[in-house]
Amino acid sequence: MGLLTIGVFARASRLSPKALRLYDELGLLTPARVDPVTGYRLYAPEQLEQARTVAWLRRLGMPLARIRHVHTLSAVEAAQEIRAFWAQVEADTAARRDLATFLIDHLSRKDPAMSSTATPLGIRYAALSDKGLVRESNQDTAYAGPRLLAVADGCGSQGAPASAAAVEALKHIETDSVPADGLLNVLEDVVEQAQRAVHDVAGSGPSSEDTGTTLTAMLWTGSQLALVHIGDSRVYLLRDGELFQITHDHTMVQSMVDEGRLSPEEAASHPQRSLLVRALGHGADTTPDMRLHDARRDDRYLLCSDGLSTVVPTQDIHRVLSGTGEPEQAVRELVTLANGSGGPDNISCVIADVLELPQ
């Protein structure tokens, strides 16, 4: 079979002539021959498979630059790249789904800041931070108050003041009145305020680029906990005896797990498991995860830095949370467990119990 005209090739590949001309200009699908007189593009039949693959990848929404990269790979590598791309699409969709759920919950309630419940609920809380057994100083900040729970894990030469500044920037929401229609805006505002506070701490000197912090915080609204999360600190919920992790780590290794490039077991010992893809700091992606959680009596929430979660097995965290009565005792036991596992990092824990208030 001879060369195909652009019209015939377009119909066979299900790409428009306009798309074929664009892909030629981008070096993505170069014609087999261009007529030197007319400039007419001619394609070889064996180029159909590549053209159809381009069409399929475009239907997936893959950017042209990434498609061009896929075509430089072997079949096995190309399959891995497509798997990684789709995992990212699903992660992005999940993030938008969380935001949609947040908005639906927010707009469906007459007063999400002060929701009425059959039984008034409150929280009993405790916070503890420890430098561990290896680090020279503590760059974590842990805070628990009647409306705000927060953990921040600083990094870089100014990590300690950065984490403290981020949490300090949130404390005003404990006393400010949060209007029913303003909860989402308040959460976005506090992240911006925390980011500015971290920038102020970092300054513009040579140490500014490596200074940053994670931030995981929950605002108690009377019957709900509104979550803001950036980084790899975590929130766990103990409910009806079951333990759930309700945050997603914003790390490079977790992204590789999401994309199918690493197993969870491989991720646990990966040398770059603490490399963040989101944080508060210069040049960082500061997009927060946000969601609302309806609280129930006897719920127990744990906010912790990775100094706990990376060294203490989940089953041991579960055991302490389910078997220890007071929050103050539970945070001490968790810190002791982390130090008993070598205490390689700073350790911060905040525990809040949801309880029925006396009427």
Salt bridges, closest charged atoms under 4 A:
ASP24 OD2 - ARG41 NE 2.78
GLU81 OE2 - ARG66 NE 2.83
GLU81 OE1 - ARG261 NH2 3.53
ASP98 OD2 - ARG291 NH2 2.56
GLU168 OE1 - LYS171 NZ 3.23
ASP176 OD2 - HIS172 ND1 2.63
ASP240 OD2 - ARG296 NH1 3.68
ASP249 OD2 - ARG234 NH2 2.68
ASP258 OD2 - HIS248 NE2 2.80
GLU259 OE1 - ARG261 NE 3.20
ASP289 OD2 - HIS250 NE2 2.77
ASP289 OD1 - ARG278 NH1 3.16
ASP294 OD1 - ARG109 NH2 2.88
ASP298 OD2 - ARG297 NE 3.88
ASP299 OD2 - ARG239 NH2 2.58
ASP316 OD1 - ARG319 NH2 3.87
GLU326 OE1 - ARG124 NE 3.98
ASP345 OD1 - ARG135 NH1 3.23
ASP353 OD2 - ARG124 NH2 3.55
ASP353 OD1 - ARG300 NE 2.58
GLU356 OE1 - ARG297 NH1 2.79
